Amino acid sequence: MSRPIRNSDTYPTAQGRTGFIGPGRVVVLVVAAAAPLAALVGNTPLALSREAALSMPAAFALVGLTLFCFAVGYVALSGEIVSKGAFYTQVGQGLGRAAGVVAAYAAVIAYAAYAVGTGAGFGYFAALVLHEAGLDVSWLACAAAGIGLIGLLGYRSLDLSARLLTWLLAAEFAVLVVFEALVIARRGADAFPPEVWSLAHVADPGIGAVIPFAIVCFVGFEAVALYGEETRDPRRAIPRATYAALALVGVFYLASIWIIIGAAGTAAVRGLAQRESGTFLFTLATAYGGEGLAAAFGLLLVMSILASFLAVHNAASRYVFALAGDHLLPTELARLHPDHRAPHVASLAMTGLEALLVIGLGLGGIDPYLGIASSMIGLGTIGIIAMQIACALAVVGFFRGARPARLLATKVMPGLAAAGLTAFLVLVILSYGTLTGTDNPVVNNLPWLFLPLAAGAIGYAGWLRRNRPEAYARIAATAYRPVTARKAAPVAAYRGRYCIVGAGPSGLIMARALLREGIPFDCFERHGDVGGLWDPDNSGTPLYESAHFISSKWTSYFYGFPMPEHYPDYPSGRQILDYIRGFARAYGLYGHVTLDTAVTSAEPTGDGWRVTLSTGEVRRYAGVVACPGTTWHPNLPEIPGRDGFRGEVLHSVAYARPHAFAGKRVLVVGAGNSGVDIACDAARFARSAFLSVRRGYRFIPKHLFGVPTDVLMSGQVPPPRGIAVSGDVGALLDTLNGDLTRLGLPEPDHDALSSHPIMNTQVLHHLSHGTLVAKPDLVALREDRAVFRDGSEEAVDVVVLATGYVHALPFLDPALFTWTGGRPLLYLNAIHRERRGLYVLGFAEFADAAYRRFDEMAQLIVADIHATETGRDRDWLDARLREDDPDLRGGRRYVDSPRHATYVHTETFRTEMARLRRRLGWPDLDDASFEHLRAGTVQAPAPRPDPAGGSAADAGRARAADAAE
């Protein structure tokens, strides 16, 4: 039975989210960008005036087939990764970040040039149409009006633009269909002259002279890469939109050019095209449909150019938006409109550029058609074809390790596309003067601008890598699309049995993962119930009475097991304990946990692990998964004068209730989450309260605009209407909280996300009200007072050291590990690189909710066990353990402290885990992955019989029954 899931996607303000577009509208945007009517009017007479005029249908067919090969590879790649940066993201993923930077800037220049050229073309043709209607309006005025209209539509929203484009495109197709129907009615079968498909014309060596005109007509098809991610289901929508757009444009062009040749007659078509040039189609329209059809052609030609202008403007704006989001352009350009959710700043920038160039060049006397439109559209065409070539090669690069079953889609078809598009690009460059219709050397040498651009982009990428590794790591960063199908071979019955140490959250996560895979295991918990540190009755727990989750219930939950609806956004420690125990009951985990039994030692043997229990019993296992938790062993710094201090010094692990502070002068040392929580308790209950901090921090509110902060910043939920949230977290916090030095705190010396987030702004409330006083670093203690780095002193009775914890594995020999900053170094923070069967779950540090990350790490451990059991991919994994050292920080520089020694960037870590799962044939987790365990449809591995009689899990079952009552 399915259960409702409460997460960031189902947060109340996420319900009924709008802004998605359907595949049909993607097709509209793509075909509108191609501007079929304008393409035919502008390119057909030039192509048909060539000697190989009758080869034009074959040229369209050849270009269409080449783009079909491209589409197959593009669809394969888009099915694997999220491409919000379109071709830029795909090139970066397949060919490397440096190539991605080249593609990024080439895309912006190509689409910007195309938009400028289209804007000038619109002004030119609009003025001609108005002149025919008896109105003399300058082309500059028409261009300015067009740019203003496009700017308004782009500023508002893509969805509004798509609605308008739908009607414009329908009218455009309608007038061409009417013309073609009239030709067929008059000429019958002669409207489709068969000789165009004769071998002489299909294989005519002169076809190379007309192919450039055909490829130019398809420019705009590639825009599906930009809009596909804005659909509700991109995995399904992108293939549909890609093939539908290509089929629609390809078939339309092929049929239209065939009928146009038939309308003019095969013997006369070339001469007519040469004589009439730009009025060629209007002459045919008049001949078959009269002046009315020709007038409709003129009006809809202008509308076609306008539709293309709008589509290209949107494409350029989205590339600018994507690059700004990756800090390759000013970050202000990555802002979304608070109401329309459109990239309005990027759109305004494009509108300004279009107006500046079109109007500026126009006022300088440059011809709008030959000087601006032809040169800029030609330049954009070359850039777009080059991007398509790079994207086709990126498909090959991305899938270079693909299995033979995917060779056709990931190697052969994109390889053919790259070869064909390269040939087309060469032909376009060689024919550039003909395409632009000018012999101006400045104009005809514009394509060579891409060479210094590429060199500069590569150099800039190298500079970023050396000087700004965090920005470099963001280039073309993406996420993998979810994979639900398992390719790894199932195991009928696992032979090895595994030992889980600890039944806190990570231990229970590991138990559920092994249960799902059918791997036999025993789980030992030294306390009397599951829950680990969240049980305040456990000796040594760091839990205190006022503790609450620092991540919200909407993001912090086990896969498939949401927190109860009645829980507040940030549950209390007691509620989290109830939730964890409810999780154990729901999945039958109590029956696999031996309570009140500790693992005192685990030692490697020749063929496994020797585990000694607190009962004295010794057992042998194929492997050990250590899940001991991270906050049991306090870090106690040496403080000069501590022995002579008459007051009380305790670590935060020993703090429980604020009433103990009543009437006392309390100093809290350390500004982590526990430290500021305890400082707030002291501010409310103590006689006086002080907070000693070593460095400046930023304090993050738990809600922004009434929405839990982690929900809002996840990007899955838009801010309330009318609110624009900055993508620069540091700037956002500085704006919200102001200058913290006014409260006596040091100025932050690092980026907002370079340290573990402190989810507490109550501390700022107490500091601003004087109930808490900020002090610098504690340097010494005297009989009744504390001495600080600035030389000041304060009389204190209690010193609480909120100075963190050390990671310890007391049941394992420390010499088994290599340590850094007090943390063991492990492959992906989970697998020992040398000791087969040794795993640690729960030691990774994340800036956000960790439970689902632990679930994903548990799946990696299961995959490693599977490789050991079956031998499949074992050698490959062993090579990764020896050689692979991925940068899990994503280039980010975290604060230099033991706490951050094994800190990882969440999205980078998830991407790396997803890459491994795909290679190993392991599916991604979602909220339905464990549903069958809750339903009781899978028989769990039997617990090991207890030598003393009964089952080792009997105590666990009894405890579960007690807990249920």
DRENSEKOL-764872 format. One record per residue (C-alpha): residue in one letter; x, y, z. Coordinates in steps of 0.2 Angstrom, whole numbers, plus 5000, padded with zeros to 4 digits. Last residue first. Layout:
% residues N
AXYZ
...
% end
This chain:
% residues 965
E501349985120
A502349985104
A503950015114
D503649865125
A503249755110
A504849815102
R505849785118
A505149605118
R505749585100
G507449655103
A507649535118
D507149385107
A508449445094
A509849325100
S508549185098
G508149055110
G509448965120
A511149015127
P511948985111
D510849115103
P510249065085
R510749175071
P509349285065
A508449225049
P508649325034
A507049425031
Q505549355021
V504949485009
T503149535007
G502949615025
A502149765018
R503449875027
L504849775018
H503949795001
E503949985003
F505849995004
S506150074987
A504550174986
D505250334993
D506650334981
L508350254980
D509350244964
P509650074956
W511249974956
G512049924939
L513849944946
R514350084934
R512650164937
R512850154955
L514650224954
R514050384944
A512550404957
M513750404971
E514850534963
T513350644959
R512750624977
F514450674984
T514550824972
E512850874977
T513150864996
H514850944997
V515950845008
Y516650865026
T517950735031
A519150855039
H517850985042
R517550955061
P519450935063
S519651125058
D520251215042
V518651295037
Y518051225020
R518751265003
R517551204990
G518251114974
G516750994974
R517150944991
L517050754986
D518650774976
P518750594970
D520150484975
D520150334964
E521750224964
R521750084976
L519850074981
R519450114963
A520549964957
D519649854970
L517949904963
W518449854945
D519149694951
R517549654961
D516449704946
R515549534947
G516449424959
T514749364966
E514949384985
T516249514985
A515349614972
H513749604981
I514649654997
D515249814988
A513449844981
V512849834999
I514149955005
L513650074991
Q511750054996
A512250105014
M513050255007
E511350304999
D510450275015
F511750375024
R511350525012
R509550495016
Y509850525034
A511050665032
A510050825031
D511150975026
A512951035027
F513650865026
E514950765037
A515350585034
F515550475049
G513950395048
L514250225041
V515950135042
Y516449985033
L517649835034
G517349685023
R519049685014
R520349785023
E521249895010
R520250045005
H519050035019
I517350085013
A516150225019
N516850395018
L516850384999
Y518350275001
L518850295019
L520050405028
P519750395047
R519450555056
G520450635070
G521050775058
T521650645046
W521850465051
T522450315041
F521550165048
L521949985054
A523150065067
P521650125077
D521249945082
L519349925081
F518149915096
P518450095102
L518050165085
A518250355089
H517750515080
V518250665091
Y516950775097
G516550965097
T517051115108
A515451155116
L516451175133
V515251245146
V516051345159
V515151375175
D515351505189
V516051655179
A516851825183
E517351905166
E519051955160
S519652065145
G521352045138
D520752035120
R521151845120
F519951815134
V520251775153
A518851685163
R518551715181
D518351635198
E520051565202
R520851595185
L520451525168
A521451555152
V521451595133
L519551595129
D519251665111
P518251825110
K516751875120
A514951895115
V513751945129
L512051865131
T510451945139
G511052105131
H509452115120
S510452115104
L511451965110
H509951875115
H509051905098
L510651855089
V510751695098
Q508951665093
T509651665075
N510051475075
M510451355062
I512351365062
P512851285045
H514451175045
S515851285038
S516251345020
L514451375016
A514351555022
D516051595015
H517451625027
D518151755039
P516551805047
E516751975056
P516951935075
L515451955086
G515252095098
L513452135093
R513952275081
T515152155073
L513652055067
D513352185053
G511652145046
N510651985049
L509551975034
T510652065022
D512151975028
L511251805027
L510751845009
A512451895004
G513251735011
V511951635003
D512251704985
G510851634975
S509751784981
V507951754985
A506651854976
I504951874985
G503351934976
R502551764977
P503151664992
P504851584988
P504851434975
V504951254982
Q506151134974
G507651244975
S508351164990
M508551334998
L506751355002
V506551185010
D508251205019
T507651375026
P505951315032
V504651435024
G503851585033
F504851705023
L506451615027
H506351495042
K507651415052
P508751575052
I510551545048
F511951625058
R513551675049
Y515151645059
G516651745065
R518051655073
R518551605090
V516951625099
S516651645118
L514751665123
F514351745139
A512851725151
S512351815167
R511151765181
A510751615171
F509051555165
R508651635148
A510351685142
A510951515148
D509751425137
C510251535122
A512051495126
I511551305126
D510851325109
V512251425103
G513551295108
S512551145102
N512451225085
G514251275084
A514851435093
G516051375105
V516451415123
V514851445134
L515151555149
V513851545163
R513651655178
K512451565190
G510751605198
A509951465188
F511051375176
A510551205182
H508851245176
P509451245158
R509451055157
A510550915150
Y512350965149
A513650825150
V514050815132
S514251005132
H515850975141
L515951035159
V516951155169
E516251205186
G516951345197
R518451355208
F519751365193
G521451315199
D521551155188
R520851255173
G522251385174
P522851355156
I521451275145
E521851105136
P520451065124
L519250925128
N518450845112
P517050745118
H516850555113
W514950505111
T514550625097
T515050535081
G513850385080
P514450205082
C513950135065
A515350015061
V514949885047
V515949725050
G516249595037
A516249405033
Y515849375051
R516449265065
R515749265083
V516549265100
E515449275116
G516149355131
T514449445134
S515249605129
L515449535112
T516949485103
V517049495084
R518249395073
W518249455055
G518449375038
D519549255029
G521249275035
T520649365051
P520249545054
E519849595072
A518249665080
S518249705098
T517049755112
V515449745102
A514149785115
T512549695120
D511149775129
L510049755114
T510249625100
V509449695085
H508649595071
G506949585077
Y506949765081
L507149795063
G505449745058
Y505249885045
A503949985054
R504549945071
A506350015067
F505550175059
G504450205074
R505950195085
I506750325075
Y505250435075
D505050425094
L506850475096
I506650615084
Q505050675094
R506150675110
G507450775102
S506250905096
P505550925079
Y505951065067
D504451095055
P503251035069
Y502750855070
H500850825067
E501150755050
P502250615056
M504050615049
P504150525032
F504650345030
G504950305012
Y506750355012
F507250405030
Y506850585035
S507650755036
T507150865021
W505350905026
K505650865044
S506751025045
S508651025047
I509351085064
F508350955074
H507951015091
A508851015107
S508051105122
E508250955134
Y509950905130
L510650765120
P512550735120
T512250555126
G513550485138
S512350365147
N510850335137
D509250405146
P509250555134
D508950435119
W509350525103
L511250475104
G510750295099
G508950265095
V508750085098
D508450015116
G509349955131
H511050015126
R512549925119
E511749895102
F512149745092
C511549705074
D511749535066
F511749505048
P511149395033
I511049485016
G509349475009
E509549634999
R508149725008
L508749665025
L510449725021
A509849905017
R508649895032
A510049855044
M511149995037
I509850125040
L509550055058
G511450075061
S511450245054
P510050305065
G510650225081
A510750035082
G512650015084
V513949885077
I513249795062
C513949625059
Y513849535043
R513549355037
G514249285021
R513449155010
Y512149265002
A510649164995
A509849184978
V510949334973
P510249454960
A511249514945
A511649694945
K510549784932
R509249854943
A507949974936
T507450134945
V508750254939
P508550434944
R509250574932
Y510950614936
A511350784943
T512350924935
A513951034936
A514351114920
I515551224928
R515351224947
A516951134951
Y517851284942
A516951404954
E517551314969
P519351294962
R519551484960
N521351514957
R522151364949
R520551294941
L519851464937
W521451514928
G521351354917
A519551384913
Y520051564908
G521451504896
I520151384888
A518951524886
G520251634879
A520751504866
A518951474861
L518551654859
P520151684849
L519551544837
F517651604837
L518051764830
W518551674814
P516751674809
L516751864807
N517851854792
N516451884779
V515752034788
V517452124789
P517852074771
N516152154764
D515652044749
T513852034754
G512451914753
T512651844770
L512351664764
T513451694749
G514851764759
Y514751624771
S514851484758
L516551424764
I516051434782
V514351354779
L515251204769
V516451184783
L515051174796
F514151054785
A515650934785
T515750954804
L513950914805
G514050754795
A515550694805
A514850744822
A513150664817
L514050504812
G514850494829
P513250534838
M512450384829
V513850254831
K514450294849
T513050324861
A511450264852
L512250124842
L513450074856
R512150054869
A512049864870
P513949854869
R514149924887
A514550104889
G516250154895
R516450294883
F514750354887
F515150534892
G516450554878
V515350484864
V513950604870
A515150744871
L515650714853
A513850744848
C513750904860
A515350974852
I514650954835
Q513051034840
M513951174848
A514951204832
I513251204822
I512651344834
G514151454833
I514151444814
T512251484814
G512551634826
L513851714814
G512651694799
I511251774809
M512351914814
S513051944796
S511451934787
A510452034799
I511652174802
G512452234786
L511452144772
Y509752174780
P509852324792
D511152414781
I512452504793
G512152694793
G512852724811
L511152754817
G510752574812
L512352504821
G511752594837
I509952544835
V510352354832
L511852344843
L511152444859
A509352374857
E509952194856
L511152214870
G509852294881
T508552164877
M509852034882
A510252114898
L508352124902
S508151944898
A509651894910
V508752004923
H507051924920
P507551744921
A505651704923
R504851654939
H503451764935
D503151834953
P504851844961
H505751864944
L507251744944
R509051804947
A510451724938
L511051884929
E511551954946
T512851814947
P513951914935
L514451784921
L515451624923
H514851614941
D513951444937
G512251524940
A512851664928
L513151534915
A511451464917
F510551634916
V511551684901
Y511051524892
R509251554897
S509251734890
A510051674874
A508651544872
N507251664876
H507951794864
V508051654851
A506151604854
L505551784853
F506551824838
S505951674829
A504151724833
L504451894827
I505251834811
S503751724808
M502651874812
V503551974798
L503351834786
L501551814792
L501151994785
G502051964769
F501351794765
A499651864769
A499851994756
A500451864744
L498851764748
G497751914745
E498751964729
G498251804720
G498351624726
Y499351534713
A500251664703
T500251784718
A501051654730
L502351604716
T502851784715
F502851804734
L503951654735
F505251724723
T505251904730
G506951884738
S507751834722
E506551864707
R507651834693
Q508851704700
A507451604708
L506451614691
G507951554681
R508251404693
V506451354694
A506051354675
A506451174670
T505951094686
G504251194686
A503951344697
A502551254707
G503451084707
I505051164714
I503951244727
I503051074730
W504750994734
I505351134744
S503751124755
A503750934757
L505550924763
Y505351084774
F503851014782
V504450844784
G506050904792
V505251034804
L503850914810
A505050764811
L506350864820
A505150944832
A504250774836
Y505950684838
T506550814851
A504950844860
R504550664863
P506350624868
I506350784880
A504650754887
R504950574894
R506450604904
P506050794906
D504450754917
R503650914922
T504451014908
E505651154911
E507151044908
G506651014890
Y506751204886
L508551224883
A509051064874
V507451084863
A508351244857
E509351124845
F507951144832
G508351324831
V509451314815
F508551194804
C508451324789
V510251364790
I510651174787
A509651184771
F510551334764
P512251264768
I511751104759
V511451204743
A513351214737
G513751044743
I512450964732
G513551014717
P514250834717
D512550774711
A512150614720
V510350654724
H510150744708
A510850624695
L510150474706
S508450544703
W507450604718
V507150784710
E506550694695
P504950644703
P504150814701
F502850824716
A501650974710
D501650884693
A500450754702
G499050884702
R499651054695
R498151164700
A497551074715
I499251034721
V499851214719
L498251274728
A498551154742
E500451214744
F499851394746
V498551344759
V499751244768
L501051384768
V499651504775
A499151384788
F500951344794
E501251524798
A499551544806
A499851404818
L501651464822
L500951634827
W499551554837
T500751444846
L502051574848
L500851684859
R500551534871
A502451494872
S502851674876
L501651674891
D502351504897
L504151574895
S503751714907
R503651904910
Y505351974905
G505451874889
L503751944884
L504252124888
G505952114880
I505152044864
L503952184863
G505352314866
I506452234853
G505052234841
A504652414844
A506452464842
A506552364826
C505052444819
A505752624823
L507352574816
W506552514800
S505852684797
V503952694795
D503052744779
L501352674779
G500452644763
A500152454766
E501652414755
H502652524766
L502052434781
V502652274774
L504352344770
A504552424787
A504152254795
F505352174784
Y506852284789
G506352294808
F506152104809
G507852074801
A508652194813
G507952094828
T508351934819
G510151984818
V510252044836
A509451874842
Y510651774831
A512151864838
A511551844856
Y511251654852
A512951624845
I513851734858
V512951654872
A513251484865
A515051514861
Y515351574879
A514651414887
A515351294874
V517151364878
V516751344896
G516151164894
A517751124884
A518751174899
R517551074910
G517750914902
L517250824886
G515650734891
Q515050824906
G515650994900
V514850974883
Q513250914891
T513151064903
Y513451194889
F512251104877
A510851134889
G511351234905
K509851154914
S510450984907
V509950854920
I510950694916
E510650514910
G509050534899
S509850694891
L511350594886
A510250464876
V509150594869
Y510650694863
G511350534855
V509750494845
A509550674841
F511250694833
C510850544821
F509150624817
L510150784814
T511150694801
L509550624793
G508750794792
V510250864784
L510250724771
A508450744768
F508550934766
A509950914754
A508950784744
P507550904743
M508851044737
S509650934723
L508551014710
A509451174712
A511151094709
E511651234697
R511251364711
S509751494710
L508751364720
A509851394735
L509751584735
P507851574731
T507451454745
N508551534759
G507551694764
V505751654760
L505951474766
A506851524782
A505551654786
L504151534783
P504951404794
A505551514808
A506751384816
A506551474833
A504651444831
V504951254828
V505851244844
L504651354855
V503151254848
V503951084851
V504351144869
R502451194870
G501951014865
P503150934877
G502151034891
I502751184901
F503051194919
G502851364927
T501651314941
R501751244958
G500151174963
Q500851114980
A502551174983
T501951304995
P501251165006
Y502851065006
T502650904995
D504250924985
S505250975000
N504650805009
R503050735015
I502750565007
P500950495007
R500950305009
S500750174995
M500050005000
% end
